């Protein structure tokens, strides 16, 4: 027991040691206090001269790990406010000197004072964490698999017999507006937005991410091609997503036009100018309604399609207020239009043009700005009525992206469509086109139903759900 320990030589560098210690700290959820004790133990046990940091604080300084406050931004997303993005402050010590800052649109305070542990703490009213587009996308090129696949798998659908959104109208429009997208120094980028409940069902946190499209189709959801741009803390979804998306849209617009310098160390020692071009947003119906700044999701009497492409009307025929089709002046319950071709409405039939997509948001934003400037209640009332009539809460922030066609910008992942019951409408439409009643499932056994369904689906464009293919829900409704 009293024998001296033999010194052990290692080729591990200080960088590798720091990374290993950080992985131990994060992966095994070791608290800072316990980690400090372990670091002190390692420091005393390891013989000779070493570079083991004495504490977690020093460990983070050595690794240059940024504090989460580095990414915090402040916005205003109060109810009825069109949204505002504040200028960043040097550090949190200056928050107390800016307690009088208010939103220029609605007058909501930028900061609030809360009591915590007998102390007064200054907190931002609407904070979120924005990592940044260039910083997040630059990390992708540290992965050799991503560098090898990027730009090599373009226009590849989910299967030889399957349909692909990369062969649709939206991509054709992108190639026309941006011919450079065919070059290897350009890549298509898809945004992803969703909310999840990490603690309890009543507490939601929003995540805005992105994925590079021109990799192998089966790898679209892999972590090495996916990044997180921003995190929106709870406990609930914001009233408007516009201020949270504005910094990202501004940066993505600049990157699409001017590019960013990246280096692929596994392939070349020479940096090159890379242009990520955002062309689509993947989200379920509630999230895309928020991101497009449209009137919210209908609870009753409306499917996921018309809740997105609809307008809000008041209680009509005792059906309850809901988002309805553009083509209806009065509310029509789902059961009444289920057996009619009126259910099968698409953008072409409704004539929802690109001009309508862009103009309706601007019209509502202008109306609210006029009401705020005049201060008259009548102008505010007119703006609120216009919001309900057009189904828009204000400007669509994605209209500032270059090369984008808004009517094809908002896509619904197939998995989301299945989870939210949208697929049942496609199945019903298939039976209706063949002359069968949608209640056919009640009159025949399930194996026969599945056989008939598969026969009819065999002649339809397929979307491979488990290949992570996405489809435009509006296009499916238009076709079926």
C-alpha positions in Angstrom: 0.0 0.0 0.0 2.9 2.4 0.6 4.6 1.6 -2.7 5.0 4.6 -4.9 2.8 4.8 -8.0 4.6 4.6 -11.3 4.3 7.7 -13.5 2.2 7.1 -16.6 3.0 8.9 -19.8 0.2 9.8 -22.2 0.0 11.4 -25.7 -3.3 13.0 -24.8 -3.3 16.7 -25.5 -4.7 19.4 -23.2 -7.6 20.0 -25.7 -8.5 16.3 -25.7 -8.3 16.2 -21.9 -10.6 19.2 -21.6 -13.1 17.7 -24.1 -13.1 14.4 -22.3 -13.8 16.2 -18.9 -16.6 18.2 -20.5 -18.2 15.1 -21.9 -18.0 13.5 -18.5 -19.7 16.6 -17.0 -22.5 16.7 -19.6 -23.1 13.1 -20.5 -23.4 11.8 -17.0 -25.1 14.9 -15.6 -22.4 15.4 -13.0 -23.1 18.5 -10.9 -20.6 21.4 -10.8 -19.9 20.7 -7.1 -19.2 17.0 -7.7 -17.2 17.8 -10.8 -15.0 20.3 -8.8 -14.2 17.5 -6.3 -13.3 15.1 -9.1 -11.0 17.6 -10.7 -9.3 18.2 -7.4 -8.9 14.4 -7.0 -7.4 14.0 -10.5 -5.1 17.0 -9.8 -3.7 15.3 -6.6 -3.5 11.8 -8.0 -1.9 12.5 -11.4 1.9 12.6 -10.9 4.3 15.3 -12.1 3.3 18.4 -14.1 -0.2 18.2 -15.6 -2.8 20.5 -17.1 -5.9 19.4 -15.2 -8.0 22.5 -14.4 -8.8 22.9 -10.7 -12.5 23.7 -11.2 -15.4 23.6 -13.7 -15.2 27.4 -14.1 -11.5 27.2 -15.2 -12.4 24.2 -17.4 -15.0 26.2 -19.3 -12.6 29.2 -19.6 -9.9 26.9 -21.1 -12.3 25.3 -23.6 -13.8 28.8 -24.4 -17.3 27.5 -23.9 -19.6 30.4 -24.2 -22.1 31.2 -21.4 -25.8 30.7 -22.4 -26.3 34.5 -21.8 -24.1 35.1 -24.8 -26.9 34.0 -27.1 -29.8 35.6 -25.3 -31.9 38.2 -27.2 -34.8 40.2 -26.2 -38.0 40.8 -28.2 -41.6 41.9 -27.6 -44.3 39.4 -28.5 -47.1 40.7 -26.3 -50.7 39.9 -27.3 -51.8 42.2 -30.1 -48.3 43.5 -30.7 -46.8 43.1 -34.2 -43.5 42.3 -32.6 -40.2 44.1 -31.9 -36.5 43.1 -31.7 -34.4 45.0 -29.2 -30.8 45.9 -29.6 -28.4 43.7 -27.6 -26.9 45.1 -24.4 -23.3 44.6 -23.3 -24.1 42.4 -20.3 -26.8 41.7 -17.7 -25.3 44.3 -15.4 -26.7 47.0 -17.6 -30.3 45.7 -17.5 -31.1 47.8 -14.4 -30.1 50.9 -16.2 -32.6 50.2 -19.0 -35.8 49.5 -17.0 -37.6 52.3 -18.8 -37.2 50.7 -22.2 -40.6 49.9 -23.8 -41.8 48.4 -27.0 -42.4 51.2 -29.6 -45.5 49.4 -30.8 -47.4 48.4 -27.7 -45.6 50.0 -24.8 -44.7 46.7 -23.0 -41.7 46.9 -20.7 -38.5 45.3 -22.0 -37.6 44.2 -18.4 -39.5 43.3 -15.3 -38.5 43.1 -11.7 -39.3 39.9 -9.8 -38.7 38.9 -6.2 -36.6 35.9 -5.7 -35.2 34.8 -2.3 -35.8 38.1 -0.8 -34.0 39.9 -3.6 -35.2 42.0 -6.5 -34.1 40.4 -9.8 -34.3 42.1 -13.2 -35.4 39.8 -15.9 -36.3 40.3 -19.6 -40.0 40.1 -20.3 -39.7 38.1 -23.6 -36.2 36.5 -23.9 -35.0 33.8 -26.2 -31.7 32.2 -27.2 -30.4 32.8 -30.7 -27.3 30.9 -31.7 -27.1 32.5 -35.2 -27.3 31.0 -38.7 -23.7 31.3 -39.7 -22.4 30.0 -36.4 -24.7 27.0 -36.4 -24.3 26.1 -40.0 -20.5 26.4 -39.8 -20.4 23.6 -37.2 -21.8 21.2 -39.9 -18.5 21.3 -41.7 -16.6 19.8 -38.8 -18.3 16.4 -39.6 -16.5 14.5 -42.4 -19.7 12.5 -43.3 -21.6 15.7 -44.0 -18.7 17.2 -46.0 -18.6 14.0 -48.1 -22.4 13.8 -48.7 -23.2 17.5 -49.2 -24.0 18.4 -52.8 -23.8 14.8 -53.9 -27.4 13.7 -53.4 -29.6 16.2 -55.2 -33.0 15.6 -56.7 -33.2 12.2 -55.1 -36.7 11.2 -54.0 -37.7 8.7 -51.3 -37.8 5.8 -53.8 -37.8 5.0 -57.4 -41.6 4.9 -57.5 -42.2 7.6 -54.9 -42.9 11.3 -55.2 -40.5 13.9 -54.0 -40.9 17.5 -53.1 -37.5 18.2 -54.7 -39.2 17.5 -58.1 -42.2 19.7 -57.4 -43.2 23.2 -58.4 -41.4 24.9 -55.5 -38.0 23.5 -56.4 -38.7 24.3 -60.1 -39.4 27.9 -59.1 -36.2 28.0 -57.0 -34.1 26.8 -59.9 -35.7 29.4 -62.1 -35.1 32.3 -59.7 -31.7 31.1 -58.5 -29.9 29.1 -61.3 -26.8 29.0 -59.1 -28.5 26.5 -56.9 -27.2 23.8 -59.2 -23.6 24.6 -58.3 -21.8 22.6 -55.6 -21.2 25.8 -53.6 -24.9 26.2 -53.1 -27.2 24.1 -50.9 -30.9 24.1 -50.1 -31.9 24.6 -46.5 -35.1 23.7 -44.8 -36.2 25.3 -41.6 -37.9 23.2 -38.9 -40.1 24.6 -36.1 -41.9 22.8 -33.3 -42.8 22.9 -29.6 -42.3 20.2 -27.1 -43.0 19.7 -23.4 -39.8 18.7 -21.5 -41.3 19.0 -18.0 -45.1 18.8 -18.2 -47.9 19.0 -20.8 -48.7 22.6 -19.8 -45.1 23.9 -20.4 -43.9 24.2 -24.0 -40.5 25.2 -25.3 -40.0 26.1 -29.0 -37.1 25.1 -31.1 -36.2 26.5 -34.5 -33.8 24.3 -36.4 -32.7 23.6 -39.9 -31.4 20.8 -42.1 -29.4 20.8 -45.3 -31.3 19.1 -48.1 -28.7 18.0 -50.6 -27.5 14.9 -48.6 -28.6 11.3 -49.0 -32.5 11.2 -48.6 -32.4 8.6 -45.8 -30.0 10.8 -43.8 -32.1 14.0 -43.8 -32.9 13.6 -40.2 -29.4 12.7 -39.0 -27.8 15.0 -36.5 -24.7 15.7 -38.7 -26.9 17.6 -41.2 -29.2 19.3 -38.7 -28.6 22.4 -36.6 -30.5 24.4 -34.0 -30.8 28.2 -34.6 -32.8 29.3 -31.6 -34.6 28.2 -28.5 -37.8 29.9 -27.3 -38.4 29.3 -23.6 -41.9 28.6 -22.1 -44.1 28.2 -20.5 -46.4 28.8 -23.5 -46.1 29.6 -27.2 -45.6 33.3 -28.0 -48.4 35.4 -29.4 -46.4 36.0 -32.6 -43.3 34.3 -34.0 -42.3 37.3 -36.2 -39.8 38.9 -33.8 -38.2 35.6 -32.9 -37.7 34.7 -36.6 -36.6 38.2 -37.8 -32.9 37.9 -36.9 -32.7 34.4 -38.5 -34.5 35.5 -41.7 -32.2 38.5 -42.0 -29.1 36.4 -41.6 -30.3 33.7 -43.9 -31.1 36.3 -46.6 -27.6 37.6 -46.4 -26.1 34.1 -46.5 -28.1 33.1 -49.6 -26.9 36.2 -51.5 -23.3 36.6 -50.2 -22.5 33.2 -48.7 -20.1 32.3 -45.9 -16.5 31.0 -45.8 -16.3 27.4 -44.8 -13.5 24.8 -44.7 -13.8 21.1 -45.3 -10.6 19.8 -43.6 -11.2 16.2 -44.7 -11.5 17.0 -48.4 -9.4 20.2 -49.0 -7.2 22.7 -47.2 -8.7 25.6 -49.2 -11.8 27.4 -47.9 -14.7 28.1 -50.2 -17.7 30.4 -50.3 -20.9 28.4 -49.4 -24.4 29.7 -50.0 -27.2 28.0 -48.0 -30.5 28.9 -49.6 -33.6 28.5 -47.5 -36.6 27.3 -49.5 -39.1 25.6 -47.2 -40.3 25.3 -43.6 -41.4 22.0 -42.1 -43.9 22.2 -39.3 -47.2 20.9 -38.2 -50.4 23.0 -38.6 -50.2 25.0 -35.3 -46.5 25.8 -35.8 -46.8 26.8 -39.4 -49.9 29.0 -38.6 -47.7 30.8 -36.0 -44.7 31.2 -38.3 -46.8 32.4 -41.2 -48.5 34.9 -38.8 -51.9 33.6 -39.7 -55.1 33.3 -37.6 -54.8 30.3 -35.3 -55.7 26.7 -35.6 -59.5 25.8 -35.7 -60.7 23.6 -32.9 -63.9 22.3 -34.4 -65.4 22.0 -37.9 -62.3 22.5 -39.8 -59.5 20.3 -41.1 -55.8 21.1 -40.9 -55.8 22.4 -44.4 -58.6 25.0 -44.1 -57.3 26.1 -40.7 -54.1 27.2 -42.5 -55.7 28.5 -45.7 -58.7 30.0 -44.1 -60.3 33.1 -42.5 -61.8 33.6 -39.1 -65.5 34.1 -38.9 -67.7 34.7 -35.9 -70.3 32.2 -34.6 -72.4 31.3 -37.6 -75.3 28.9 -37.6 -74.4 28.1 -34.0 -71.3 26.2 -35.3 -68.9 28.2 -33.2 -66.2 30.6 -34.3 -63.5 28.9 -36.4 -61.2 29.2 -39.3 -63.1 28.3 -42.5 -62.4 28.1 -46.2 -61.8 31.2 -48.2 -64.6 30.1 -50.5 -67.3 30.0 -47.8 -69.3 33.0 -46.6 -70.9 30.9 -43.9 -69.5 28.2 -41.7 -70.0 24.7 -43.1 -69.6 21.8 -40.7 -67.1 19.1 -41.6 -69.8 16.4 -41.8 -71.8 18.3 -44.4 -68.9 18.8 -46.8 -67.4 15.4 -46.3 -69.4 13.7 -49.0 -69.1 16.6 -51.5 -66.3 17.6 -53.8 -66.2 21.0 -52.1 -63.9 19.3 -49.6 -61.3 18.8 -52.3 -60.2 22.4 -52.6 -56.7 23.5 -53.5 -54.8 26.7 -54.1 -55.7 26.7 -57.8 -59.4 26.5 -57.1 -59.3 29.2 -54.4 -56.9 31.3 -56.6 -54.7 31.9 -53.6 -51.9 33.5 -55.6 -48.4 34.5 -54.5 -49.6 38.1 -54.5 -52.4 37.3 -52.1 -49.9 35.5 -49.8 -47.7 38.6 -49.6 -50.3 41.4 -49.7 -52.7 40.2 -47.0 -50.0 40.4 -44.3 -48.9 43.8 -45.4 -52.4 45.1 -45.5 -53.1 44.0 -41.9 -49.7 45.4 -40.7 -50.4 48.7 -42.4 -53.9 48.9 -40.8 -52.5 48.3 -37.3 -49.7 50.8 -37.9 -52.3 53.4 -39.0 -54.4 52.7 -35.9 -51.4 53.1 -33.6 -50.5 56.4 -35.2 -53.9 57.9 -35.1 -54.9 56.5 -31.7 -58.5 56.2 -32.9 -60.6 53.2 -31.6 -62.4 53.1 -35.0 -59.1 52.5 -36.8 -58.2 49.8 -34.4 -61.6 48.1 -34.9 -61.1 48.2 -38.7 -57.7 46.6 -38.4 -59.1 43.8 -36.2 -61.9 43.2 -38.7 -59.4 43.1 -41.5 -57.3 40.6 -39.6 -60.3 38.2 -39.3 -61.4 38.7 -42.9 -57.9 38.1 -44.4 -56.9 35.4 -41.8 -53.6 37.1 -41.2 -52.2 38.8 -38.1 -49.6 40.8 -39.9 -46.5 40.7 -42.1 -45.2 37.2 -43.1 -41.6 37.5 -42.1 -40.5 34.9 -44.8 -41.5 37.3 -47.5 -38.0 38.9 -47.0 -36.2 35.7 -48.0 -34.9 35.7 -51.6 -36.1 33.2 -54.2 -39.0 32.1 -52.0 -42.6 31.4 -53.2 -44.7 31.6 -50.0 -47.6 29.5 -51.3 -45.3 26.5 -51.5 -43.0 27.5 -48.6 -44.9 25.9 -45.7 -44.7 22.1 -45.8 -46.2 19.5 -43.5 -44.2 16.4 -42.7 -46.1 13.2 -43.5 -45.6 11.9 -40.0 -47.3 15.0 -38.6 -50.1 14.6 -41.1 -50.7 11.0 -39.9 -50.5 11.9 -36.2 -53.1 14.7 -36.6 -55.5 12.6 -38.6 -55.1 14.3 -41.9 -54.5 11.1 -43.8 -58.0 9.9 -43.1 -59.2 12.6 -45.5 -56.9 11.3 -48.2 -58.2 7.8 -47.7 -61.8 8.9 -47.7 -61.2 10.8 -50.9 -59.7 7.8 -52.6 -62.8 5.8 -51.8 -65.0 8.7 -52.9 -63.4 8.9 -56.3 -64.1 5.2 -56.8 -67.7 5.6 -55.9 -67.5 4.1 -52.4 -69.0 5.6 -49.3 -66.5 6.7 -46.6 -68.4 4.5 -44.1 -67.3 1.5 -46.1 -65.0 0.6 -43.2 -68.0 -0.3 -41.1 -69.5 -2.7 -43.6 -66.5 -4.8 -44.6 -63.8 -6.6 -42.6 -60.5 -4.9 -42.0 -58.3 -7.3 -44.2 -60.5 -6.7 -47.2 -60.5 -3.0 -46.5 -56.7 -3.0 -46.4 -56.5 -5.0 -49.6 -58.8 -2.7 -51.5 -57.0 0.3 -50.1 -53.6 -1.0 -51.1 -54.8 -1.7 -54.7 -56.1 1.8 -55.1 -53.0 3.3 -53.6 -50.8 1.3 -55.9 -51.7 3.8 -58.7 -51.1 6.9 -56.6 -47.9 8.8 -56.0 -46.5 7.4 -52.8 -44.7 9.2 -50.0 -42.4 7.0 -48.0 -43.1 8.1 -44.4 -40.1 6.3 -42.9 -37.7 7.7 -45.4 -38.5 11.1 -43.9 -40.0 12.4 -47.1 -42.2 15.5 -46.8 -45.2 16.4 -48.9 -47.1 19.6 -49.4 -50.4 18.9 -47.7 -52.3 21.5 -49.8 -51.1 19.7 -53.0 -52.4 16.4 -51.7 -55.8 17.9 -51.0 -55.8 19.6 -54.4 -55.0 16.3 -56.1 -57.3 14.0 -54.2 
